[in-house]
Amino acid sequence: MYRTLIRCKLDYGSIVYNSAQKSTLKQLDIIHNAALRIALGAFCTSPIDSLNCESGEPSLADRRKYLTLSYASKISAYPNNPVHRHVFAKRFQETFNHRKQISLPFYERVNRILGELNLTLPETINPTEIITPPPWTIHIPSTILDLSHLKKSENHPLLLKKLFLETIKKFEKFQCIYTNASHSESGVGAAYTTIESFAKFQLPPFTTIFTAELIAICEALRHLNTKPTSNWIIVSDSLSAIQSLSQLYPTHPSLIEIKSELQISQKKNSNVQFLWCPSHIGIEGNEKADRLAREAASGDGSTYQITKSIHQDIKPALKKNLTLHWQQKWDTSNSKLFRVKPFVSPWKIIP
């Protein structure tokens, strides 16, 4: 209730009023702390750091840092936006250097937060540079999700593999192309493979697994659009990626690119369909694509490099880094609660 009714109002405009004096911003902390005490039933003498940790709710200062960096990462993807030059231009740098008592310019606040977290904003894809086909010119692709209702925990892998082979047998006249993605501590990778060829791509570290799966599908479409074969079936083990293909008005840059590639396939009279398959059950094409994606994530020498990130993917990474920073401060605290709850993440709900 606090997040829905109160915090949203405190968040509104925070990237602007965050330039206010610290003494002024502390007045908002009173509202934040009072709400947490009511929600937790805590005493008035309970330490603020303990309230934040027990509720899994960061301080308003950390919250404003996250919102500031999120806004900066979004604007960085739109260099033609009139706001971009005001956010990133250093017009007031000399003025601030001579008058330290004035409020920090926005770009200076962004740089200081990034320095505190030891981060740099990556180069992002400009969505306006991607040609978006009109939605009425392209058909919604055919997606086959016959096996999606079967849970791997309730069915033997051999049974799932048998059902998949029976499904794929219906497309004997189609050429299969398998896609996959991998996300690990070593990096992020995507790949596709056919009977004749394969390709793997190393992606920026901020890339989410959902985006990586979409990139694999997009690169597969680019590949098949260069081939004379007209019947293709793209097999992926990412249910969310395949389901997202049905969006009429996508905002994700990779989805927009997929729509553009599908329009090219449509003009060539190619029949492209998408099939979901369970992962790690011994399907040869899926296992090969998975291996290639893991090789790409680890930086294999024969891997194509994709350097630009998608600004939607930066937000989870920012939240993760701010949470780690919060955890480091909690590790050095002398709170008695630390012995009971050593992590700042919310309590796990026991079913």
TANOR-V258017 format. One record per helix or strand of 2 or more residues. SS is the DSSP state (a for helix, b for strand). FROM is the first residue (numbers start at 1). TO is the last residue. If there is no record, write none. Layout:
BEGIN
[[SS & FROM & TO] [SS & FROM & TO]]
END
This chain:
BEGIN
[[a & 2 & 11] [a & 14 & 17] [a & 22 & 40] [a & 48 & 55] [a & 60 & 76] [a & 82 & 88] [a & 93 & 98] [a & 106 & 117] [a & 127 & 129] [a & 135 & 137] [b & 142 & 144] [a & 157 & 171] [b & 175 & 184] [b & 187 & 193] [b & 198 & 203] [a & 209 & 224] [b & 231 & 236] [a & 239 & 244] [a & 253 & 267] [b & 271 & 276] [a & 284 & 297] [b & 304 & 305] [a & 311 & 331] [a & 336 & 339]]
END
